[in-house]
Amino acid sequence: MSNHAPNTGPMRASRRCGAKTRDRGPCRAPALRGKRRCRMHGGAPGSGGQRGNHNARRHGRFTGEAIAERKQIEALLDEARKVLRGMK
């Protein structure tokens, strides 16, 4: 057991990151010196994502064509359900 008092004052007084976490609360990690965010949320050099959203169009699920196709399938299923209800 040590006899010295821990020097946590500067750490506790430092500014917090405040980025929104997965649980929708603020990040409680200390912000980097001269930055507003911690090392995990973009404060460190080279951290963070690429410029632009390069992953948004990769799968094509939300293209106009895919949305129209899903609507058409849903309409066909609705029609089939109506026919089946009428047969009872």
N, C-alpha and C positions, 0 to 999 in steps of 0.2 A: 504494500500500500504506500502511495507517495504522500509526502507531507506538503506539497505545494498546491496552491489553489489553481484550478484550470483557468486559463486566460481565454474565455469564450466571449468576452464582451464585444470585440470587433466583429466576430462572426455573427453574433446575435443581432447586432445593430446594422449589419449590411443590408442593402436593398434586396428584395426578393424578386425572383424572375416574374412570376405572375401569369405565365402562359397558361392557357386552359389545358387541363389534363384530360385523360380518358373518362374519368369520373366527373368531369365538368367543374372540378374545383381548380383553384389556382395552384400552379407549381410553387413549392415552397423552397426550392433550391436557391442559393444566393446567385444574384446576377454577377456577371463578370465585370471587372473594373472597367469603367467607361462605357459599358453596354447596358442594355435594358433587359437582356435575357441571359439565362444560364448557358452552360456549355452544351447541354442536351437540347436546347430549344433555339439554337441559332446564334448564340453569342460568340462561339469559338470560330476562328477562321476555318473555312472549308466545311462548316456544318450547315445543315439545312438542305432543302431540296434544290433541284435544278431550276433554272429560270424557265418560266412557262410550264404548262401542264402537259407533259409529254405522254403521260400514262392515260389520259382521259379517253382517248379514242382508240385504245388498243383492241378492245373486245368488240366494239361496234354494237353493243346492246341498245344504245340510246340514239342510234341514227334514225332519221325519219322513216327509212325503209323498214327497219326492224320494228319500230313502234306501229307502223301501219299494218305490218304482218300480224303482230300480236292482237291488234284490234279486230282484224278480219277473223282470226281464229276464235277470238272470244265471241264475236257475233254468230259464227257458225255453231259454237257450243250452245249459246243461248237459244238458237233456233231448234237445235236438237233436243234441248231440255223441254221446250214448249211442245214439240211433237210427242215426246214421251209422256208428258203430263196429259195430253189429249187422248192418249191410248188407254188410260186407266179407266 
